[in-house]
Amino acid sequence: MKKLIGFLLKVILCLALLAGFTIVLPGYIHYRNTVDEVPLEKAAQVYFDMEDYVQYAVLDEDLVDAVVAVEDQRFFTRRGMDVRALIRAILHNLQAGESIEGGSTISQQIAKNLYYQTIHRTTAVKAAEIFIMIELEEKYSKEDLLALYMNMNYYGDGFWGISQASKGYFGAVPSDLTVAQSAMLAGIPNAPSAYQLSTGSELAVSRQRKVLSRMYEEEYITQEEYENALAEDVLSYYLH
């Protein structure tokens, strides 16, 4: 039995080394080629220079909590890839028999948005995203990254960035949103064409309720705040 266990461990080690050679190395090469062509600071500066860019300090606290709760619960306490979230997503997808949940962090999503939105995401590209994520977290604070993420996202109905989305959907600025509005905006970037309020209001409300549930589970809001948010009519401003 000990010999068998030893043999299996050697096999696992060999497979791990093979995976490192066939995935990590090509990913690193892809990453180096990508940032050599367009340095990270240059790619990010395009968004930082937006006329309506919203700094983290003026983002509504409920909005910050909503985004973290639904996209990356350990964003402020974790560095690098969230292995636990990745494993959880794989298990959930296997259980559902389809892809219903992603395992990428906010920083990984920024990496994708900066460089790989329009290309086929091969294994090498996905590995490159992780290297870019590491560089992002070395160069920028978590607060700056979260603001960057909200400002670069598309929120449907022609609204790019959190400033346009807040004003366009609710007639409000990103520093003065209700819990219900924050949860709605946090949910839309996951699938803007499906959740934009002009054509997908029912799906958007369903998504918003999931965000509110996450906020309550993560103790960002009280039960009373949760119930009040569920009761709020967040569609009236844009749809009427």
N, C-alpha and C positions, 0 to 999 in steps of 0.2 A: 504493500500500500504506500509506504514512504517513497519507494522508487517511482510509483505511478504519479504521486503528488509532485515529486521533484521534476519528473518529465513534463507534466502539465504546466508547471511554473516556467520551465524553460521555453515551452511552446508559446505561452502568453508573452514572455519577454521578447521572444523573436518577432512575434506579431506586432508588439508595441514598437520595436525598433524599425520594423518594415513600414508601419504606418507613419512613423516619424520621418522616414526617408522619402516615402511616396506622397505625403501630404504636407508636412511641416516645411520641408526644404523648398518645394515648388511654391508654397504659400509665401515664404519669406522672400524668395526671388521676385515673385509677383509684386509683393509689397514694396521692395526696394525700387523696382522699375517704376512703380506708380508714383511714389513720393519723390523720386528723382526727377520725373517729368513735371509734376506739379507739387511742390513742397506743401506740407500740411498747413503751415501758417497762411500760405497764399490761398489755398482752397477754402479755409475757414474765414479768411478776411472778407471774402465776397459777401458773406452773411453778416458779419460784424459791421460792415459798411452800409447795410440797408438803412434807408431813411427812417423807416418805422421800427427799427430794431428795439426790442424791449429788454432792458437789463434785468438780471435776476432780482435785484433789490426792490424793484417795483412790481414784480409779479405777485398776484394775490396768493396768499398762503394756501387757501383751499385748492387753487389751481395746481400749485406745486405738489401738494399732497395727493391730488387726484391722479396726476401723471405718474408719480412714483408708485402709488398703490397699484395701478393697473399695468404699468410697463416694466417696473424694475424695483421690487420692494426693498432690496438691499442696496440700492444705488449709492446712498451716502455712506454706507459702512463697509462696502466691499471694493476691492481693487481687482481689476482684470475680469475675466469671464466668470459668469455665475454658473458654476458646474451644477449646483443643486437645481437651479431653474431649468437648465438644459435637460437634465435627467427627468425632472418632473414633466417637462413638455413632451419628451419622448414617450413616457409611460401613458400620459393622457391621450396622445395621438394614437398609440397602439390600442388603447382601450376603446377609443371611438372609431377606429378603423379608417381614419382620415386625418389630415393635417388641420387641427383646430387651434393649436397653440404654438407660439414660437418660444425659443429659449434665449434669444439674443438680448443683450443689455442695451440700455439707452446709448452708451458709448459705441457699441457695435452698430446700432442703427444710424448713428451720426456718421460713422465710417462708411457705411453703405451709401448714405445720402450724399456724402462728399464726392465719392469716386465711382460707385458701381450701380447707380440707379438704372442705367439703360443697357447694361450688358448681362449676358447669361452668367449666373452665379455658380461657377464650377466649384469643385472642392478646393482648388487652389485659391480662388477668389475669396471663398468663405474663410480660409486660413489667413489670407492677406488682411481681411477685415480685422482679425484678432490682433495682428501686429500693429495695424493702424490705431485700433482701440487703445493698445498699450501706450503708444506714442501720444495719443490724445490726452490720456490720463496723466502722463508725465508733464505735459506742457500747460494744461489748463486745470483750473479748480473744478470740483464737481458742480458748483454753482454756475460757473461759466458754461459748462457743458450742458447743463439742463436748460439754461436760457437759449443756448445755440440750438438745441433740439427743438424747442418750442417755436423758435423763430424760423427755422428752415422747413418745418412741416407744411404739407398742403392739407387744408381743412375742407376741401370741396367747395362747390359753388363759386369758384374763382378766387377764393381767399387763400393767400399765401402768408404764412406767419401768424403768430398769435394775436398781433395787433389788429390785422385786417379781420380775422375770424371773430374776435370779441366784439368789434364795432359792427361788423356786417350782420352777425347773427343776433346780437343782443343790444346793440346800441350802447355798449359799455366799453370801458378801457380795461386792460388786463390786470389792473391793480384794484378793480372794484367789481368783482364777480361774485355771484351767489354760489353756494355749494352745488346746487343743481346745474347751474351754467358751467361751472368748472368741470364737473363730471362729464357733461355733454362734450365739451371741447377736448377733454382728455381722451375721449373714446373715438372721435372721428378719424384721426390720422391712421388708425389701424387699417381702414379701408375707406378712403374718402369718397370714392364713387358710389359705394353702398350706403354710407352714413350721412352724406350731405343732406341738409334739411329740405332742400327743394324737392327732392325725389325719393328720399329714403328716411323720412321722418319717423316712421314706425320702427324701422331697424335701429335708427339712431337712439330712440328712447329705450329700446331693449338693451342696447350697448351701454347707455348711460346708467341704467339700473344695475348692470354688472359692475360698472366702475364704482357706483355708490356702495354696493355690497362689499367690494374690496376695501373701500375707505373705512367702512364700519368694522370690518373684520380686522383691519390693521390698526384700529382705534384712533384714526384721524378725526372721526366725528362721533358724536354721541348718538344714542338711539333716537332721541328727539330730533336732532339735526338730520339724521337719516330719513326719518318719516316725513319731516317737513320738505326735504328735498324731493322725495318721491311725489309729493302732492303738488309741487310747484309746476306751473304751466310754462315751460321754457320755450315752447314753440310759438307762442302768441306774437312776439315782436316780429319775427322774420316771416311767418306764414300769413299774417293778417295785415 
